[in-house]
Amino acid sequence: MRVAFVFPGQGSQYVGMGRDFCERYPEAQKVFAEADAALGFPLSLLCFEGPKEELQKTVNTQPAVLTASIAALAVLRSHGVGTDVAAGHSLGEYAALVAAGALDFAAAVRLTRRRGQLMQEAVPLGSGGMVAILGLDRERIKDVVRAARGKGFIEAANFNAPGQVVLSGETTALEEAVRVAREAGAKKSVILPVSGPFHSSLIRRASELFAVELEKVQLRKPAFPVVANVTGDYVTTASEVRSALIRQIHSPVLWEESIRRLVKDGVETFIEVGPGKVLCGLIKRIAPGVNCCNVEDQASLEATLSFLRKTGLL
């Protein structure tokens, strides 16, 4: 395995994502049209024109980022670029599973919208959130979490890269964590643009309800391995996919472990497929020696294709 596709999650969205490809490629147009039909409203218009406030609502963000990613995937594949393995960050795992044929795209669009609803409804709006702590190792993060628990519920939610861990929990505890982290030498704390304490035990009920939704959907054995967030290891059967998706909602995202597993197994080039370049930044911190390109519009596509040709990967 030399090339891996990776797919971004919530937080990578922006107004205008996918429009360039949709204006240039019928493959992308088809993807957005299928998403609109699956949901019964013009998700494409929300992606292309906003408003930003609506796009940032979890219930809209999740199917929107998924759709923009799969449109970019369709364009990339139309240029003959493929992969033997994939991973996705949180929501991005759905795009990875669509890419691997384990999940139909229309079903994934409806699932991610429902996932967003359940995650949003799991706790009262404004009572919790997520914050990224930069510049502390895992042991010191554990100390920060222990210290902040006196103010409310808090857990480590995303292990994104060395020196970058996301905490999830009640607002009062997150505020205390930011204060304690600053005293412990953290370089920076960033409140994430999400509306709830995702990937924490506070939304376990959402996982239970989502399991019912998943029972209605056909899942298949992935055509190639996909690394699951909850284990940092491959899912290779439909039952493993189902279990991982249910647990993922309330479990930490082991992104650092996921990338290290792929590098250990021979991946040298990562292609971030979808809006933004967040994952490329994280991957470079996890494995500085690898290559990482992104594909979200015509300019980034051309740069990626040029690199792949130059290195003999295309």
N, C-alpha and C positions, 0 to 999 in steps of 0.2 A: 504493500500500500504506500503510494508516494503522494497522492493528492486526497485531501478530505474537503468536503463541503461542510461549512458551518453556517447556522442560521440564527439571526439575532432575535432577541425577545423584546418585551415591553420596555419602553424608554428610548427605543431607536426611531420611533415614529416622528414624521414631520409632514407638514402640509406640502403637497406637491410630489410626495414619494410615488414612484411608479409611472408618473405621467410621461416622462421622456420615452420610456420603453413602449408605453401604450400608443403613443403617437407615431412610433416607428415600426413596430412589429405586430403582425396579426396574432402571433403566439401570445403576446402579453394582453392584447385586446380580448382574446378568448378567455383568458384567466379571469380578468376583471368582470367580464360579462357573466361568467359562471358564478362568481361570488355574488354579484347583484341578484341573480336569479335565485340562488340558494337562500339568501336572506330576505328577499322580497322588498328591498329598498336599495337605492344607488350608493352602495359602499364606495364605489369608484369615485363618485363626486366628492365624498367626504375626504378621501385620500388626496385627491387632486386640488381641491379648493377649500377644504376645511368646513366650518371654522375650527380653529385650533382647539378651542375649549371642548367641542364635541368629539374631536378626534382623540383627545386625551382621556376621555371617559373609558374606563377599563373594558366595558362591554363593547365598545367600538374599536378600541386600540387593538385588541387581540385578533379579531378577524382581519383588520386592516393590515397589520404588520405581516400576518400570515399570507395574505393575498399579494402584497407587494413582493414578498420573498419568492412565492411560487411563480409570479410573473417574471421575475429576474431569472429564476431557474429555467423557465421555458425558453427564454432568450439565450441563455448560456448553452443549453443543450442544442438549440438550433444551430449553434456554431461548432458542434461536435465535441463539446467538453463534457466529460463524464467523471464519475468517481466510484470508488469501491467501498466507501465508508462515509458516514455523516454523523453530525452531532448538532444539537440546537440548544441555545441557552433559554431555559424555562419554556416560555411560549414557543420558542424556536424549535423545540423538539417535535412539535406537530408538523412543521415544514419539513424537517428531516425525515419523518415517517411517511409523509406524502411523497417525498423524493424517492424513498425506498419502496414505494408501492404497498406499504402496510396499511394505508388509510386513504380512502378516496378524498379528493380535494373538496368537493361540495360538502361531504360529511364533516371534514375538518373545519370548514368555515362555520358551519352551524354549531359544532362542538365548542370551538373557541369562543364564540359569542355566548353560549350557555355557560361555559367555564368562567368567563368574565362576570356574568350576572351572579353566579353562585359565590365567587370570590368577593365581589362587592357587597353582597347581601349578608355575608358571614359575620360581619361586625358593623356596628353603626358608623356611618360616614363621619370622618374626622376624628375618630377615637384611636386610630392607629395608623402606622405608616412604616417606612423603611428609610434607613440612613446608611450611606457608605462611609466606612472609616478607612482612611488612607494612611499608610506609614507605620502600622503596628503589626507585629507578627501574631501568630495564632494564640500563643500562650498569653500575651498581654491582652488580646481581645477577650479571652476567657475571663481575665481579671476584670475588665471593663464591664462585661455582662453581669458578673457576680455583684459588682458594686452597684450597678443600675437597677438590679431587681428589687431593691428596697423601695423604688418609686413605682413599680408596676411590672407587668409581664414583658419580657424581652428575650429573644433568642438570636443566635447567629443563623442567617438565612441563606446567604450566597458566599461561597468561598471562590471568589472570582480569579484571583491571582495573588502571588506573594505580595503582602502589604496592602491588599484590598479585600476587605470583608464587609458584607452588608448585614446590618442588624435589622430585625423586624420585631415590632411589638407595639405596646401602648405608647401614646404620644409622650406622656410624662416620663416614662422609662427611657425613651429615645433621647429626650432632652438631657436627662441625667447622664446618659452614655456619652453624648457629645462632650459634656463638661469634663467627665472623668477621662475620656480619651485625650482631650486637649492637655490635661495635666500629665498624662502618661507619655506625652511626646508625639501624638498623632500629627501628621503634616496637615491634614485637612479632613473635614467632615462634610458630606454632601447629602442633603435631603433629596430623595429620589422623587420623580414626578409620578408617583403611584398613589392610589387612594385607599390603600389598606395594608395591613400587616401580612403580606403574602409570604408563602413558604415558612409559615410558623404554625405551631399547634393551635393558635387562636382561630384558625380557619379549617380545622379538621372536619367540622361538619360539612363544609363545602366539598371535601373529598368524598364523604359518604353519599351525598346527593349526586355528585358527579358520576359515581360508580353506577348509579341507576341509568344515567344518560348513556354511558359507554356500553351498557348491555344492549342497547338498541342499534348499535353500530357494528358493522362487520370489520373486523381487524384481520389482517393476513400476516403471514410470515414475511418479514422484510426481505427484499431481493438482495440487499447487502446489509452488513451490520450497522446498527445505529447505537451510539453510546448514550446511555440513559443518565440523566442528571442525578437521580437518586442513588446510583451505585458507582458511577464513574466507570462502568463496564458495559459490555455489549448486551443488547436485547436481540435475540435471534428467532424468537417464536411469537406467535400472536398472544399467547397467555402472558409472556413476559412483558410485552408491550402494554397490555391492559393493566397489569399490576403496577408497572412503573408510572403510567399516566395518572392513576388514582393517587398513588403515594406522593407524586411530585408536587401536588398542590400545597400540601402542608409540610413538606420535607425540605431540607437545605439543598441548594443547587451546588453540586460538587464539580464546578467547572474546571478548576485547576487540576483535579484528579482526572477528569475526562480528557483534557488536552495532553496531560502527561502519558496517559494510556495510549493515545493515538501516536504520539511521538515515539514511544517505546516500541510500537508495532511497525515503525518505519515511515510514518507520514512526515514528509519534508516540506510540503506546500499546502497551505490552507487557503481556501477561497471562501470569503464571507459573502453569502448570497442573500441580498435584501438590503433594506435601508440602513445607512450609516456604516461606521467603521469601528464601532465599540469593541467588537470581538477581536479584531486585528490588534488593537492596542493591548488587550488582555493577553492574547496569545504571545505577543512579543515579550511580555514580561515573564510569562511562564517558561517559554522556550526560546530564548534570544537567537538561537541559530537557525530557526526555520524561516521560510518565506510565507508571507501572507498578503493576499490581494483581496480586493472587494469588487462586487458587481452590483451596482444600483442604478446606473444610468449609462448612456452611450460612452461618455468619456472614460468612466471606470472600466467598462466592458472592454474598450479598445486597449487600455493599458494592461489589463489582465491577459487578453489574448496575445498581445505582444510579448509579455513575459513568458507565457506558456510556450509560444513558438521558439523564443530565444533559448529556452532551457530544454527543448526537445520533448516537452510534455504534451504538445499538440501538433 
